[in-house]
Amino acid sequence: MELKRKIAKNTLVQIIGKVLSTILGIMSLAIMARYLGTSGFGKYSTIITFVSFFAMSADLGLTLISAQIISRPDENQNKALSNLFTLRLISALIIIGLAPLSILFFPYAPEIRMGVLISTLIFLFPALNQIPTALFQKNLKMEKVMASEVLSKTLLVFLIFLAAKLDKGLNGMLWASVFGSLFGFMLLWFYSKKTSKITLEFDFTFWKKIITKSWPLAITIILNLLYLKGDILILSLFKSEQEVGIYGASYRAIEVIGTIPYMFAGIMLPIFTKNWFSQKTDFLKKLMQKSFDFMIILALPLAIGTQFIATKVMTVIAGQDFNASGRPLQILILSTSILFISSVFSHIIIAIEKQKKVIGLYIFTAISSLILYLFLIPKYSYLGGAIVTIYSNLVILIGTIWVVKKYTNFLPKIQILSKTFLASLGMAALMFLIPPSYYQNNFLLLISVFLAAIFYFSLLYILGGISKEDLKTFMPQTKN
């Protein structure tokens, strides 16, 4: 019960932090999109997507491996974190540094090339943040990470607003992001110093141990990027900046939501690892089932509810110029809902150290998705790209479930699916009955979404999808 409460507390802290972070992220998106317009935001999306390909490749699987390594009982925490940080710093400097050189080989305008150069700094500091984050994940003290994220995004909103007011253009927006990123890194580093001593350390024997564990993840991450980021890059080569901007705005909204499953799975990874190596397989299976249920409870209503409000949401956030962003958002939310569930299984695979077994799955998904992008995007623009994301995430979900079943003999029970589906249908009926004029008013839109969420969880409780025990888990423990 104590572990359950700690997980619940950290999940609740992160949910609150992510709600605040999401609001701040939406505010920065709103200011930026309205200031830059569809064409300018198309340039911004191209720049950020291009650099993020290198930044995420520079991860080399160290983000997930860090939490796994320091969760093992026999590991020297300070030594492990110091070597992980040093390796992370070197890999980030080298690989992210390739972005401004690589952009020269693409037919992009000078403004985009300069933006790529500036943006390398935006991604450098979050890359270094991943090591202390693993420490807080292990100790179930994610409030420090959330505080750093919320405070840095608050500064970011202010700086973006200031850059827009002073008319500093696209580069002004990028420099604002650099300073926000730097501030977040400094805060998290300060917090981590109170828990662990992280220094530069060059133990090449330990590095070899890390790389032995992480290289399969590094390959899957790069392959992952080909189908996750390939759509915007291919769209930028075949279509106009306006179309990239329309798709980029909906994609940015999805990326904010997409942090939720990885947030939860990141909390669970050290716990999965500990129970797997302690051979507590029965308890591990219970944790896996609860994690699966939790993701279903979140993903299904999100996918269904967004269909009613996608266009209005994008108009409210980014302005009337981005009215067309509603269509791709309706498709992308289906893809993201699948990602909610697959994130649990992909993290289980890491916990049981079967990363090598999914390399073939990611190779197939990456190649087939790229072929589909090249075929559909020239014909159907961003709608074609959005449809392919559903295909790619569905293939990964099926593949990771199969691998987990093979090596743990765990196959999730799907009783929660029927209850969640019925509750989601009830919510959809309520949203359908709400007068369309309510969705045209920003305040009434928020009220409608809030009421729909309350109605959904109430129905789910009545149907037995959520128990009294589940609710008590999130309540503070009282002394007799």
C-alpha positions in Angstrom: 0.0 0.0 0.0 2.9 2.4 0.8 4.4 1.9 -2.7 1.0 2.3 -4.2 0.6 5.6 -2.3 4.0 6.8 -3.4 3.2 6.0 -7.0 -0.2 7.8 -6.7 1.4 10.8 -5.0 4.0 11.2 -7.7 1.5 10.6 -10.4 -0.8 13.2 -8.9 2.1 15.7 -8.5 3.0 15.2 -12.1 -0.6 15.5 -13.3 -0.9 18.9 -11.5 2.5 19.9 -12.8 1.6 18.8 -16.3 -1.7 20.7 -16.2 0.2 23.9 -15.3 2.9 23.1 -17.8 0.3 22.4 -20.5 -1.5 25.7 -19.8 1.9 27.5 -20.1 2.7 25.5 -23.3 -0.6 26.4 -24.8 0.0 30.1 -23.9 3.4 30.1 -25.6 1.9 28.3 -28.6 -0.9 30.9 -28.8 1.4 33.9 -28.6 3.9 32.4 -31.1 1.3 31.2 -33.6 -0.6 34.5 -33.6 2.6 36.5 -34.0 4.2 34.4 -36.7 1.1 33.4 -38.7 0.8 30.1 -40.6 3.9 30.8 -42.8 6.2 31.9 -40.0 5.0 29.0 -37.8 5.7 26.7 -40.7 9.3 27.8 -40.6 9.4 27.4 -36.8 8.0 23.9 -37.1 10.5 22.9 -39.7 13.4 24.2 -37.6 12.3 22.6 -34.4 11.5 19.3 -36.1 14.9 19.2 -37.9 16.9 19.9 -34.7 14.8 17.6 -32.6 15.7 14.7 -34.9 19.4 15.2 -33.9 18.6 16.0 -30.2 16.5 12.8 -29.7 19.2 10.7 -31.6 21.7 12.1 -29.1 19.8 10.5 -26.3 21.4 7.1 -27.3 18.8 5.5 -25.0 20.5 7.0 -21.9 17.3 8.6 -20.6 15.6 5.3 -20.0 18.7 3.3 -19.2 19.6 5.8 -16.5 16.5 5.1 -14.5 17.0 1.4 -15.0 20.7 1.4 -14.0 20.4 3.4 -10.8 17.3 1.3 -9.7 19.4 -1.8 -9.4 20.2 -2.6 -5.7 24.0 -3.2 -6.3 24.7 0.0 -8.2 26.8 3.0 -6.9 24.4 5.8 -7.5 26.8 8.8 -7.6 29.3 6.9 -9.9 26.5 5.8 -12.2 25.0 9.3 -12.5 28.3 11.0 -13.0 29.3 8.7 -15.8 25.9 8.9 -17.4 26.0 12.7 -17.3 29.4 12.8 -18.9 28.5 10.5 -21.6 25.3 12.4 -22.2 27.1 15.7 -22.4 29.6 14.4 -25.0 27.0 12.7 -27.1 24.7 15.8 -27.0 27.5 18.2 -28.1 28.6 16.0 -31.0 25.3 14.8 -32.3 23.2 18.0 -31.8 26.2 19.9 -33.2 25.7 18.1 -36.5 22.3 19.7 -37.1 23.6 23.1 -38.3 26.0 21.3 -40.6 23.5 18.9 -42.0 20.9 21.6 -42.8 23.3 22.9 -45.5 22.5 19.8 -47.6 18.8 20.6 -47.7 17.1 23.2 -49.9 16.0 25.4 -47.1 16.0 29.3 -46.9 18.8 31.1 -45.0 16.3 32.0 -42.3 15.6 28.4 -41.5 19.3 27.5 -41.5 20.1 30.3 -39.0 17.1 29.1 -36.9 18.6 25.6 -36.8 21.9 27.0 -35.5 20.1 28.9 -32.7 17.9 26.0 -31.8 20.8 23.6 -31.1 21.0 25.4 -27.7 17.3 24.9 -27.1 17.7 21.1 -27.1 21.1 20.9 -25.4 20.0 21.8 -21.9 16.9 19.5 -21.8 19.3 16.7 -23.0 21.4 17.2 -19.9 18.3 17.4 -17.6 17.5 13.7 -18.3 20.1 12.4 -15.9 19.0 14.2 -12.8 15.4 13.4 -13.8 16.2 9.7 -13.6 17.4 10.3 -10.1 14.1 11.9 -9.0 12.2 9.1 -10.9 14.0 6.5 -8.9 13.3 8.2 -5.6 9.7 9.0 -6.5 10.3 12.7 -5.9 9.2 14.1 -9.2 7.9 17.4 -7.6 11.4 18.8 -8.2 11.2 18.0 -11.9 7.7 19.5 -12.1 8.8 22.7 -10.3 11.7 23.1 -12.7 9.5 22.6 -15.7 6.7 24.9 -14.6 9.0 27.7 -13.6 11.1 27.5 -16.8 7.9 27.5 -18.9 6.6 30.5 -17.0 9.8 32.4 -17.9 9.4 31.1 -21.5 5.9 32.5 -21.8 7.1 35.9 -20.6 10.1 36.0 -22.9 8.0 34.9 -26.0 5.5 37.6 -25.1 8.3 40.2 -24.8 9.9 39.1 -28.1 6.5 39.4 -29.9 5.9 42.9 -28.4 9.4 44.1 -29.5 8.8 42.5 -32.9 12.0 40.4 -32.8 10.7 38.0 -35.4 11.3 34.2 -35.7 14.8 34.4 -34.2 13.5 36.3 -31.2 11.1 33.4 -30.5 14.0 30.9 -30.7 16.3 32.9 -28.4 13.4 33.1 -25.9 13.2 29.3 -26.0 17.0 29.1 -25.4 16.9 31.2 -22.3 13.9 29.3 -21.0 15.7 26.0 -21.6 18.8 27.2 -19.8 16.8 28.4 -16.8 15.1 25.0 -16.5 18.5 23.2 -16.6 20.0 25.4 -13.8 17.0 24.9 -11.5 17.0 21.1 -11.9 20.8 20.9 -11.4 20.4 22.9 -8.2 17.8 20.6 -6.9 19.8 17.4 -7.8 22.8 18.7 -5.8 20.9 18.2 -2.6 20.3 14.5 -3.4 23.4 13.3 -5.2 26.8 14.5 -6.2 27.1 14.5 -10.0 30.4 15.3 -11.5 32.3 14.7 -14.8 33.6 11.2 -14.6 35.4 9.1 -17.3 35.2 5.4 -16.3 35.4 3.8 -19.7 34.7 0.3 -18.3 31.4 1.7 -17.0 30.7 3.5 -20.3 31.1 0.2 -22.1 28.5 -1.3 -19.7 26.1 1.6 -20.4 26.6 1.4 -24.1 26.1 -2.4 -24.1 22.7 -1.8 -22.5 21.7 1.3 -24.4 22.7 0.7 -28.1 19.5 -1.3 -28.9 17.5 1.6 -27.5 19.6 4.1 -29.5 18.7 2.3 -32.7 15.0 2.1 -31.9 14.9 5.8 -30.9 16.5 6.8 -34.3 14.0 4.5 -36.1 11.2 5.9 -34.0 12.2 9.4 -35.1 11.9 8.4 -38.8 8.2 7.8 -38.5 7.4 10.3 -35.7 9.3 13.3 -37.2 9.5 12.3 -40.8 6.0 13.6 -41.7 6.8 17.3 -41.0 10.2 17.2 -42.7 8.7 15.5 -45.8 5.8 17.9 -45.7 8.2 20.9 -45.6 10.0 19.5 -48.8 6.8 18.9 -50.8 4.3 21.5 -49.6 4.1 25.2 -48.6 5.2 26.8 -45.4 1.5 27.6 -44.7 0.6 23.9 -44.8 3.5 23.0 -42.6 2.4 25.7 -40.1 -1.2 24.3 -40.0 0.0 20.8 -39.4 2.8 22.0 -37.1 0.3 23.8 -34.8 -1.9 20.7 -34.4 1.3 18.6 -33.9 2.6 21.0 -31.2 -0.7 20.6 -29.3 -0.5 16.8 -29.6 3.1 16.9 -28.3 2.0 18.6 -25.2 -0.6 15.9 -24.5 1.9 13.2 -25.6 4.1 13.9 -22.6 1.5 12.4 -20.2 2.0 8.7 -21.0 5.8 9.0 -20.9 5.5 10.9 -17.6 3.6 7.9 -16.1 5.7 5.2 -17.7 8.8 7.0 -16.5 7.6 6.7 -12.9 6.8 3.0 -13.4 10.1 2.0 -15.1 12.3 1.8 -12.0 9.5 -0.1 -10.2 9.1 -2.5 -13.1 12.8 -3.0 -13.1 13.1 -3.6 -9.4 10.3 -6.2 -9.3 11.6 -8.0 -12.4 15.1 -8.4 -11.0 13.7 -9.3 -7.5 11.7 -12.0 -9.3 8.4 -10.7 -7.9 6.6 -11.6 -11.1 3.1 -11.8 -9.7 3.3 -8.3 -8.2 4.9 -7.1 -11.5 2.0 -8.4 -13.5 -0.4 -6.6 -11.2 1.5 -3.4 -11.8 1.5 -3.9 -15.5 -2.3 -4.5 -15.5 -3.0 -1.4 -13.4 -0.8 0.6 -15.7 -2.6 -0.7 -18.8 -6.0 0.1 -17.2 -4.9 3.6 -16.3 -3.8 4.4 -19.8 -7.0 3.1 -21.3 -9.0 5.2 -18.9 -7.2 8.3 -20.1 -6.8 7.5 -23.8 -10.2 6.5 -24.9 -12.2 9.6 -23.8 -9.4 11.8 -25.0 -9.7 10.3 -28.5 -13.5 10.5 -28.6 -14.0 13.9 -26.9 -11.5 15.7 -29.1 -13.5 14.9 -32.2 -16.2 17.4 -31.1 -13.9 20.3 -30.2 -10.7 20.0 -32.3 -11.3 22.8 -34.7 -12.6 25.2 -32.0 -9.6 24.3 -29.8 -7.1 25.1 -32.5 -8.9 28.4 -33.3 -8.9 29.4 -29.7 -5.2 28.6 -29.2 -3.6 29.7 -32.4 -6.2 32.1 -34.0 -8.5 32.1 -36.9 -5.7 31.5 -39.4 -5.3 28.0 -37.9 -8.9 26.9 -38.3 -7.7 24.2 -40.7 -5.5 22.7 -37.9 -8.6 21.1 -36.4 -8.8 18.3 -39.1 -5.3 16.9 -38.5 -5.8 17.3 -34.8 -8.8 14.9 -35.0 -6.6 12.3 -36.6 -3.4 12.9 -34.6 -5.4 12.5 -31.3 -6.3 8.9 -32.3 -2.6 8.2 -32.9 -1.7 9.7 -29.6 -4.3 7.6 -27.8 -2.6 4.5 -29.1 0.7 5.9 -27.9 -0.7 6.1 -24.4 -1.1 2.4 -24.3 2.1 1.4 -26.2 4.3 3.5 -23.9 3.5 1.1 -21.0 4.7 -2.0 -23.0 7.8 -0.3 -24.5 8.9 0.6 -20.9 8.2 -2.9 -19.7 10.5 -4.2 -22.5 13.3 -1.9 -21.2 12.7 -3.0 -17.6 13.2 -6.7 -18.5 16.1 -5.8 -20.8 14.7 -7.1 -24.1 15.4 -4.0 -26.1 17.2 -6.0 -28.8 14.1 -8.0 -29.5 12.1 -5.0 -30.8 14.8 -3.6 -33.3 13.2 -5.5 -36.2 9.8 -4.2 -35.3 11.1 -0.6 -35.4 13.0 -1.1 -38.6 9.8 -2.4 -40.3 7.7 0.4 -38.9 10.2 3.1 -39.9 10.6 1.9 -43.5 7.0 1.2 -44.1 5.9 4.6 -42.6 8.5 6.5 -44.7 7.2 4.8 -47.8 3.6 5.7 -46.9 4.6 9.3 -46.1 6.3 9.7 -49.5 3.2 8.3 -51.2 0.5 10.0 -49.2 1.9 13.5 -48.3 2.4 14.7 -51.9 -1.2 13.7 -52.7 -3.1 14.5 -49.5 -0.7 16.9 -47.7 -0.8 16.9 -43.9 -3.9 14.7 -43.7 -1.9 11.9 -45.4 0.9 12.4 -42.9 -1.5 12.3 -39.9 -3.1 9.1 -41.1 0.2 7.3 -41.3 1.0 8.2 -37.6 -2.1 6.0 -36.7 -0.6 3.1 -38.7 2.9 3.4 -37.2 1.7 3.7 -33.6 -0.7 0.8 -34.0 2.1 -1.5 -35.4 4.3 -0.6 -32.4 1.5 -1.3 -30.0 0.8 -4.8 -31.4 4.5 -5.6 -31.6 5.4 -4.5 -28.1 2.4 -6.4 -26.6 3.6 -9.5 -28.4 7.2 -9.2 -27.1 6.0 -8.6 -23.5 3.7 -11.6 -23.7 6.6 -13.8 -25.0 9.1 -12.9 -22.2 6.8 -12.2 -19.2 3.7 -14.3 -20.1 1.7 -11.2 -19.4 -1.3 -10.4 -21.6 -3.5 -7.5 -20.4 -7.1 -8.3 -19.4 -9.4 -6.0 -21.3 -12.4 -5.8 -19.0 -11.6 -2.1 -18.4 -12.0 -1.5 -22.2 -15.8 -2.1 -22.2 -16.4 0.0 -19.2 -14.3 2.8 -20.5 -15.9 2.6 -23.9 -19.4 2.8 -22.4 -18.4 5.8 -20.2 -16.8 7.5 -23.2 -20.0 7.0 -25.3 -22.0 8.5 -22.5 -19.6 11.5 -22.5 -19.9 11.7 -26.3 -23.7 11.8 -26.0 -23.5 14.7 -23.6 -21.1 16.6 -25.8 -23.4 16.0 -28.8 -26.3 17.4 -26.9 -24.4 20.6 -25.9 -25.5 23.4 -28.2 -22.9 24.1 -30.9 -22.9 27.8 -29.9 -21.4 26.8 -26.5 -18.3 25.6 -28.4 -18.0 29.0 -30.0 -17.6 30.8 -26.7 -14.2 30.3 -25.1 -15.5 30.3 -21.5 -18.4 28.0 -22.3 -16.1 25.7 -24.2 -14.0 25.3 -21.0 -17.1 24.7 -18.9 -18.4 22.1 -21.4 -15.1 20.2 -21.4 -15.0 20.2 -17.6 -18.6 19.0 -17.3 -17.9 16.3 -19.9 -14.8 15.1 -18.0 -16.8 15.0 -14.7 -19.6 13.1 -16.4 -17.2 10.6 -17.9 -15.5 9.8 -14.6 -18.8 9.6 -12.8 -20.1 7.1 -15.3 -16.9 5.1 -15.1 -17.2 4.9 -11.3 -20.8 3.7 -11.6 -19.8 1.1 -14.1 -17.0 -0.1 -11.8 -14.1 1.1 -13.9 -12.8 3.0 -10.9 -13.2 1.6 -7.4 -13.3 3.3 -3.9 -9.9 1.8 -3.3 -8.5 3.6 -6.3 -9.9 6.9 -5.1 -8.5 6.4 -1.6 -5.1 5.9 -3.0 -4.9 9.5 -4.1 -6.2 10.8 -0.7 -3.9 11.9 2.1 -3.4 9.2 4.7 -4.8 10.2 8.1 -3.6 9.1 11.5 -6.0 7.5 13.9 
